[in-house]
């Protein structure tokens, strides 16, 4: 992917979307954004940041519209699944807050699994968010993670390291 060409294509795509949807939004496209504390687990090659009076609309329902615009942009650029992390859309620091929320969820789940000895299944989420959970839990040597499910129902399950599922009891 040529980053400059992709950024120009994004601008060509987003301009009419914002204009004809009637959004009061501005956006900034940054190629090779600096990596700060809030982007330590995400290193996009292209960052699109939205701001303006209608920015809150992008964040309603858990950022659903922001994610949808990001997905459409990835489709427009014909990015393969393993290239999705090259582009990131953000609005009003939503991405940073979501990363922190996922990290906190990982810590809470790790404590629950240690106390109960039972697996913990996170809610279904995007591949990018599942990756963040896997990374957040990678240094927990007494636990391990796996992704399970299909499509939109794919989620992360956190297991004790040597977990063996209970055997079904034989019927008599």
C-alpha positions as CSV (number, residue, x, y, z in Angstrom):
1,X,0.0,0.0,0.0
2,X,1.4,3.4,-1.0
3,X,0.6,5.5,2.1
4,X,0.5,8.9,0.3
5,X,-1.8,7.5,-2.5
6,X,-4.0,5.8,0.1
7,X,-4.2,9.1,2.1
8,X,-5.3,10.9,-1.0
9,X,-7.9,8.3,-1.8
10,X,-9.2,8.6,1.7
11,X,-9.5,12.3,1.3
12,X,-11.3,11.9,-2.0
13,X,-13.7,9.4,-0.3
14,X,-14.3,11.2,3.0
15,X,-14.9,14.7,1.5
16,X,-18.2,13.8,-0.2
17,X,-19.3,11.5,2.6
18,X,-19.0,14.3,5.1
19,X,-20.5,16.9,2.8
20,X,-23.5,15.0,1.4
21,X,-24.3,13.4,4.8
22,X,-24.7,16.9,6.1
23,X,-22.2,16.4,8.9
24,X,-20.6,19.4,10.5
25,X,-17.2,17.7,10.7
26,X,-13.6,18.3,9.8
27,X,-11.1,15.6,9.5
28,X,-7.3,15.4,9.4
29,X,-5.4,12.6,7.7
30,X,-1.9,12.0,9.0
31,X,0.6,9.7,7.3
32,X,3.0,8.0,9.8
33,X,1.5,9.6,12.9
34,X,3.8,10.0,15.9
35,X,3.5,7.1,18.4
36,X,2.5,8.4,21.8
37,X,1.5,6.7,25.0
38,X,-2.0,6.3,23.8
39,X,-0.9,4.5,20.6
40,X,1.5,2.0,22.1
41,X,-0.4,-1.0,20.9
42,X,-1.7,0.5,17.7
43,X,0.7,1.8,15.1
44,X,-1.3,2.9,12.1
45,X,0.4,4.1,9.0
46,X,-2.5,6.5,8.4
47,X,-4.6,8.2,11.1
48,X,-7.8,9.9,10.4
49,X,-9.1,12.2,13.2
50,X,-12.5,13.8,13.2
51,X,-13.6,16.9,15.1
52,X,-16.5,19.4,14.9
53,X,-20.0,20.0,16.2
54,X,-21.3,16.6,14.9
55,X,-18.3,14.6,16.2
56,X,-20.5,13.1,19.0
57,X,-22.7,11.5,16.3
58,X,-19.7,9.3,15.2
59,X,-19.3,8.1,18.8
60,X,-22.9,7.1,19.6
61,X,-23.7,3.5,20.2
62,X,-20.1,2.7,21.1
63,X,-18.6,4.5,18.1
64,X,-20.6,2.5,15.6
65,X,-20.7,5.2,12.9
66,X,-16.9,5.8,13.3
67,X,-16.2,2.1,12.9
68,X,-18.5,1.9,9.9
69,X,-16.8,4.8,8.2
70,X,-13.4,3.1,8.9
71,X,-14.6,-0.2,7.5
72,X,-16.0,1.5,4.3
73,X,-12.6,3.2,3.9
74,X,-10.8,-0.1,4.2
75,X,-13.1,-1.7,1.6
76,X,-12.6,1.3,-0.7
77,X,-8.8,0.9,-0.4
78,X,-9.2,-2.9,-0.9
79,X,-7.2,-3.7,2.2
80,X,-6.8,-7.3,3.2
81,X,-7.6,-8.4,6.7
82,X,-4.0,-8.4,7.8
83,X,-3.7,-4.8,6.6
84,X,-6.6,-3.4,8.6
85,X,-4.3,-2.1,11.3
86,X,-2.6,0.2,8.9
87,X,-5.5,2.7,9.1
88,X,-7.1,4.0,12.2
89,X,-10.1,6.4,12.6
90,X,-10.5,8.4,15.8
91,X,-12.7,11.1,17.1
92,X,-12.3,13.1,20.3
93,X,-9.9,10.6,21.8
94,X,-12.4,7.7,21.5
95,X,-9.7,5.2,20.4
96,X,-7.5,6.0,23.4
97,X,-10.4,5.6,25.8
98,X,-11.4,2.3,24.2
99,X,-7.9,1.0,24.5
100,X,-7.8,1.8,28.2
101,X,-11.2,0.2,28.7
102,X,-10.0,-3.0,27.0
103,X,-6.9,-3.0,29.1
104,X,-8.9,-2.6,32.3
105,X,-11.4,-5.3,31.2
106,X,-8.4,-7.7,30.6
107,X,-7.1,-7.1,34.2
108,X,-10.5,-7.6,35.7
109,X,-11.1,-10.8,33.7
110,X,-7.7,-12.1,34.6
111,X,-8.5,-11.7,38.3
112,X,-11.9,-13.4,37.8
113,X,-10.3,-16.4,36.0
114,X,-7.6,-16.8,38.7
115,X,-10.2,-16.7,41.5
116,X,-12.8,-19.0,39.9
117,X,-10.5,-21.3,37.8
118,X,-13.1,-21.0,35.1
119,X,-12.8,-19.4,31.6
120,X,-14.0,-15.9,30.9
121,X,-15.6,-15.0,27.6
122,X,-15.5,-11.4,26.5
123,X,-18.3,-9.9,24.4
124,X,-17.9,-10.2,20.6
125,X,-15.7,-7.5,19.2
126,X,-13.7,-6.5,16.1
127,X,-10.4,-8.2,15.2
128,X,-8.5,-5.1,16.2
129,X,-10.0,-5.1,19.7
130,X,-9.5,-8.8,20.1
131,X,-5.8,-8.2,19.3
132,X,-5.6,-5.6,22.0
133,X,-7.0,-8.1,24.5
134,X,-4.5,-10.8,23.4
135,X,-1.7,-8.2,23.8
136,X,-3.0,-7.0,27.2
137,X,-2.9,-10.6,28.5
138,X,0.2,-11.9,26.8
139,X,2.4,-11.5,29.9
140,X,0.0,-13.3,32.2
141,X,1.9,-16.6,32.2
142,X,-0.7,-18.5,34.2
143,X,-3.4,-17.7,31.7
144,X,-3.9,-18.0,27.9
145,X,-6.3,-16.5,25.4
146,X,-8.0,-17.9,22.3
147,X,-10.4,-16.3,19.8
148,X,-13.6,-18.3,19.2
149,X,-16.7,-17.9,17.1
150,X,-17.4,-16.7,13.6
151,X,-17.8,-13.3,12.0
152,X,-19.5,-10.7,14.1
153,X,-19.8,-13.2,17.0
154,X,-16.1,-13.8,17.3
155,X,-14.8,-13.1,20.8
156,X,-11.8,-13.8,23.1
157,X,-11.9,-16.4,25.8
158,X,-9.5,-16.3,28.7
159,X,-8.5,-19.6,30.2
160,X,-6.4,-20.7,33.2
161,X,-3.1,-22.0,31.6
162,X,-3.8,-25.7,32.2
163,X,-7.5,-25.6,31.9
164,X,-9.3,-28.8,30.8
165,X,-13.0,-28.6,30.2
166,X,-15.1,-30.7,32.5
167,X,-16.0,-34.1,31.0
168,X,-19.6,-34.8,30.3
169,X,-21.0,-37.4,32.7
170,X,-21.9,-40.7,31.2
171,X,-25.6,-41.4,31.0
172,X,-26.9,-44.6,32.6
